């Protein structure tokens, strides 16, 4: 009698199939985690803009600006004006929007900040005054 050691082709196919499935699941989960991290970064940026508008700009001026940029919201990190793709607020394709309302001579009474998220509904902040 001959005693053979090693794996059969069927065993190798099963191991390769399980390994392939594990790799696919790993990369799908990694894609989801990366998207959730970009969403978290978007929320952080919107919150920073919101508090700069409410606690800084409005407290000093009594109104909100018609547009936002690093020149009129100097208290926050300028990098926060760019979304994770690198597009600056106000430019086409940016996932951040600032919509001023009830404006007269560049002085606005209301605004809406919005971030388009990948894994959730849009993140929206409105003026509180």
C-alpha atoms as a printed R data frame, in Angstrom:
    type eleno elety resid chain resno       x      y      z
1   ATOM     1    CA   UNK     A     1   0.000  0.000  0.000
2   ATOM     2    CA   UNK     A     2   1.078  3.415 -0.904
3   ATOM     3    CA   UNK     A     3   0.541  6.235  1.579
4   ATOM     4    CA   UNK     A     4   0.417  9.639 -0.156
5   ATOM     5    CA   UNK     A     5   0.845 12.899  1.692
6   ATOM     6    CA   UNK     A     6  -0.268 16.310  0.454
7   ATOM     7    CA   UNK     A     7  -3.481 18.029 -0.513
8   ATOM     8    CA   UNK     A     8  -6.023 17.004 -3.061
9   ATOM     9    CA   UNK     A     9  -7.125 19.404 -5.779
10  ATOM    10    CA   UNK     A    10 -10.523 19.708 -4.133
11  ATOM    11    CA   UNK     A    11  -8.965 20.786 -0.835
12  ATOM    12    CA   UNK     A    12  -6.821 23.390 -2.596
13  ATOM    13    CA   UNK     A    13  -9.843 24.794 -4.468
14  ATOM    14    CA   UNK     A    14 -11.807 25.101 -1.203
15  ATOM    15    CA   UNK     A    15  -8.922 26.886  0.561
16  ATOM    16    CA   UNK     A    16  -8.436 29.269 -2.397
17  ATOM    17    CA   UNK     A    17 -12.177 30.007 -2.501
18  ATOM    18    CA   UNK     A    18 -12.264 30.848  1.230
19  ATOM    19    CA   UNK     A    19  -9.135 32.997  0.949
20  ATOM    20    CA   UNK     A    20 -10.622 34.869 -2.020
21  ATOM    21    CA   UNK     A    21 -13.858 35.462 -0.143
22  ATOM    22    CA   UNK     A    22 -11.915 36.784  2.863
23  ATOM    23    CA   UNK     A    23  -9.953 39.202  0.654
24  ATOM    24    CA   UNK     A    24 -13.127 40.478 -1.029
25  ATOM    25    CA   UNK     A    25 -14.850 41.012  2.347
26  ATOM    26    CA   UNK     A    26 -11.769 42.803  3.692
27  ATOM    27    CA   UNK     A    27 -11.678 45.282  0.796
28  ATOM    28    CA   UNK     A    28 -15.435 45.895  0.909
29  ATOM    29    CA   UNK     A    29 -15.194 46.672  4.617
30  ATOM    30    CA   UNK     A    30 -12.174 48.918  4.013
31  ATOM    31    CA   UNK     A    31 -14.117 50.897  1.392
32  ATOM    32    CA   UNK     A    32 -16.990 51.385  3.867
33  ATOM    33    CA   UNK     A    33 -14.654 52.473  6.666
34  ATOM    34    CA   UNK     A    34 -12.876 54.957  4.374
35  ATOM    35    CA   UNK     A    35 -16.234 56.463  3.330
36  ATOM    36    CA   UNK     A    36 -17.340 56.755  6.968
37  ATOM    37    CA   UNK     A    37 -14.052 58.511  7.820
38  ATOM    38    CA   UNK     A    38 -14.556 60.996  4.970
39  ATOM    39    CA   UNK     A    39 -18.107 61.627  6.261
40  ATOM    40    CA   UNK     A    40 -16.694 62.244  9.743
41  ATOM    41    CA   UNK     A    41 -14.197 64.750  8.295
42  ATOM    42    CA   UNK     A    42 -17.032 66.528  6.471
43  ATOM    43    CA   UNK     A    43 -19.054 66.825  9.691
44  ATOM    44    CA   UNK     A    44 -16.030 68.213 11.545
45  ATOM    45    CA   UNK     A    45 -15.504 70.864  8.854
46  ATOM    46    CA   UNK     A    46 -19.182 71.899  8.827
47  ATOM    47    CA   UNK     A    47 -19.227 72.132 12.626
48  ATOM    48    CA   UNK     A    48 -16.073 74.284 12.594
49  ATOM    49    CA   UNK     A    49 -17.624 76.637 10.025
50  ATOM    50    CA   UNK     A    50 -20.875 76.738 11.995
51  ATOM    51    CA   UNK     A    51 -19.213 77.677 15.288
52  ATOM    52    CA   UNK     A    52 -16.959 80.223 13.560
53  ATOM    53    CA   UNK     A    53 -20.055 81.850 12.061
54  ATOM    54    CA   UNK     A    54 -22.079 81.787 15.274
55  ATOM    55    CA   UNK     A    55 -19.466 82.441 17.960
56  ATOM    56    CA   UNK     A    56 -17.114 84.620 15.964
57  ATOM    57    CA   UNK     A    57 -18.561 86.333 12.947
58  ATOM    58    CA   UNK     A    58 -22.121 86.966 14.149
59  ATOM    59    CA   UNK     A    59 -21.034 88.038 17.634
60  ATOM    60    CA   UNK     A    60 -18.721 90.681 16.159
61  ATOM    61    CA   UNK     A    61 -20.872 91.908 13.272
62  ATOM    62    CA   UNK     A    62 -24.496 91.140 14.094
63  ATOM    63    CA   UNK     A    63 -25.084 89.512 10.704
64  ATOM    64    CA   UNK     A    64 -23.784 86.638  8.571
65  ATOM    65    CA   UNK     A    65 -21.633 86.985  5.441
66  ATOM    66    CA   UNK     A    66 -22.978 86.464  1.940
67  ATOM    67    CA   UNK     A    67 -20.166 83.988  1.213
68  ATOM    68    CA   UNK     A    68 -17.631 82.245  3.418
69  ATOM    69    CA   UNK     A    69 -13.919 81.841  2.878
70  ATOM    70    CA   UNK     A    70 -10.722 81.845  4.855
71  ATOM    71    CA   UNK     A    71 -10.606 85.643  4.509
72  ATOM    72    CA   UNK     A    72 -13.786 86.270  6.519
73  ATOM    73    CA   UNK     A    73 -13.624 83.215  8.832
74  ATOM    74    CA   UNK     A    74 -10.014 83.508  9.954
75  ATOM    75    CA   UNK     A    75 -10.503 81.604 13.215
76  ATOM    76    CA   UNK     A    76 -10.671 78.162 11.587
77  ATOM    77    CA   UNK     A    77  -8.049 76.113  9.794
78  ATOM    78    CA   UNK     A    78  -8.057 77.073  6.083
79  ATOM    79    CA   UNK     A    79  -7.851 73.393  5.121
80  ATOM    80    CA   UNK     A    80 -11.369 72.887  6.475
81  ATOM    81    CA   UNK     A    81 -12.746 74.932  3.568
82  ATOM    82    CA   UNK     A    82 -11.717 72.113  1.213
83  ATOM    83    CA   UNK     A    83 -13.733 68.918  1.108
84  ATOM    84    CA   UNK     A    84 -11.996 65.498  1.125
85  ATOM    85    CA   UNK     A    85 -11.670 65.748 -2.675
86  ATOM    86    CA   UNK     A    86  -9.763 69.045 -2.326
87  ATOM    87    CA   UNK     A    87 -12.521 71.262 -3.761
88  ATOM    88    CA   UNK     A    88 -13.025 74.549 -1.907
89  ATOM    89    CA   UNK     A    89 -16.412 75.667 -0.584
90  ATOM    90    CA   UNK     A    90 -18.311 77.641 -3.204
91  ATOM    91    CA   UNK     A    91 -16.644 75.940 -6.172
92  ATOM    92    CA   UNK     A    92 -18.636 73.585 -8.408
93  ATOM    93    CA   UNK     A    93 -18.509 69.974 -7.271
94  ATOM    94    CA   UNK     A    94 -17.688 70.731 -3.650
95  ATOM    95    CA   UNK     A    95 -19.510 68.547 -1.144
96  ATOM    96    CA   UNK     A    96 -19.864 71.616  1.138
97  ATOM    97    CA   UNK     A    97 -22.332 74.396  0.435
98  ATOM    98    CA   UNK     A    98 -23.049 77.684  2.165
99  ATOM    99    CA   UNK     A    99 -26.393 79.228  1.274
100 ATOM   100    CA   UNK     A   100 -27.005 82.711  2.657
101 ATOM   101    CA   UNK     A   101 -30.585 84.013  2.846
102 ATOM   102    CA   UNK     A   102 -32.368 87.303  3.579
103 ATOM   103    CA   UNK     A   103 -29.357 89.338  2.462
104 ATOM   104    CA   UNK     A   104 -29.154 93.070  2.026
105 ATOM   105    CA   UNK     A   105 -25.923 94.845  1.054
106 ATOM   106    CA   UNK     A   106 -23.834 91.758  1.852
107 ATOM   107    CA   UNK     A   107 -25.357 91.362  5.310
108 ATOM   108    CA   UNK     A   108 -27.436 88.219  5.756
109 ATOM   109    CA   UNK     A   109 -29.859 87.186  8.471
110 ATOM   110    CA   UNK     A   110 -29.868 83.446  7.756
111 ATOM   111    CA   UNK     A   111 -27.735 80.703  6.265
112 ATOM   112    CA   UNK     A   112 -27.613 76.963  5.709
113 ATOM   113    CA   UNK     A   113 -24.414 74.928  5.775
114 ATOM   114    CA   UNK     A   114 -24.627 71.529  4.092
115 ATOM   115    CA   UNK     A   115 -22.275 68.599  3.560
116 ATOM   116    CA   UNK     A   116 -23.191 65.837  1.146
117 ATOM   117    CA   UNK     A   117 -22.243 62.576  2.862
118 ATOM   118    CA   UNK     A   118 -21.541 59.203  1.286
119 ATOM   119    CA   UNK     A   119 -23.058 56.858  3.863
120 ATOM   120    CA   UNK     A   120 -25.736 59.063  5.439
121 ATOM   121    CA   UNK     A   121 -28.195 61.780  4.540
122 ATOM   122    CA   UNK     A   122 -26.857 65.302  4.074
123 ATOM   123    CA   UNK     A   123 -25.465 66.951  7.200
124 ATOM   124    CA   UNK     A   124 -27.155 70.337  7.630
125 ATOM   125    CA   UNK     A   125 -26.580 73.199 10.050
126 ATOM   126    CA   UNK     A   126 -28.700 76.360 10.074
127 ATOM   127    CA   UNK     A   127 -28.169 79.656 11.816
128 ATOM   128    CA   UNK     A   128 -29.363 79.822 15.398
129 ATOM   129    CA   UNK     A   129 -29.949 83.593 15.644
